Amino acid sequence: MDIYGTKQIRNVVLLGHGGAGKTTVAEALAYLTGVTKRMGKVADGNTISDYDKEEIKRQFSISTTMVPIEYEGAEGKIKINLLDTPGYFDFVGEVEEAVSAADAAIIVVNCKAGIEVGTEKAWDLCEEYKLPRIIFVTNMDDDHASFRELILKLEKKFGRKIAPFQVPIRENEKFVGFVNAVKMQGRRFTNLSDYPGVHKEEPRNYPRRPDRSCCRDKRRVHGALLLRRRVYTG
C-alpha cells in the first residue's frame, strides 16, 4: 500500500442495526478494491473484519475493526479507512468511538427488515456529529423486499433529505439490475453481481419524481440510497 498524506485519507464508518450486513459490505468493498482475493462470509467465519474467536463463534461483530482500502478518485488516489462497527447496543461504546473519528458514514439497512432501532440510532449519531451519510440497502433480491416501501418509510422518518441515487430493475419479481437516477443509465446483472453492459433505462417502482430543488438552491443532501443484492448478517 502506498504512503498517503492526511488530505488523501478518509475515515468512513459503517453503521446500522445488528444483522443488517455491515461486515459483508466491508468485505465486498475490500474484495472489489483488491485488498483480498476472495469474498469471505460471516457464516463461514472467514471475513477480514470479524477475526476474533468470539466474533466467529457468535457470527456478529463485537469490536470496531478498521479495513483500509485504496480508491482512485477524481482528484487522484485516496485511502479509505472503513470502520466496521458492532450493531448490537451492548457494544455502543465501540460505535461512538468510531463515529467520533469518522469523516462520513454509511448506514446499512436491510430492505426486508426496513427501519430498525439501530437505523434510527445511526442516523441520530450522524446528526449529533454532523456527518454526511449515505444509506446502503441490502437484501434487495429477497422476495419480500420492497424498495418502494422502504423509500416511503425513510422519507416519512427522516424527511426529504432522502434522495435515491439508484432505483432497482425488477422483472418477474426478480432483482435483475439497477438504474443510476443521476446519470439515468441502467445496468443489468449478467453473472451474479457482474454488470458490464450499460443502457438507458427508465426507473421502475419509484414512488414519485425526485425533488430537484436541492440542486437549485445548493442545499446539502444528507441522505442517499444505494442498493445491492443479498448480503449475509454481520
PyMOL commands that set and color helices and strands:
alter all, ss='L'
color gray80, all
select helices_A, chain A and resi 6-8+22-32+53-58+89-100+117-129+147-158+213-216
alter helices_A, ss='H'
color red, helices_A
select strands_A, chain A and resi 9-16+65-73+76-84+104-110+133-138+162-164+166-171+174-180+185-188+198-199+223-227
alter strands_A, ss='S'
color yellow, strands_A
deselect
rebuild
show_as cartoon
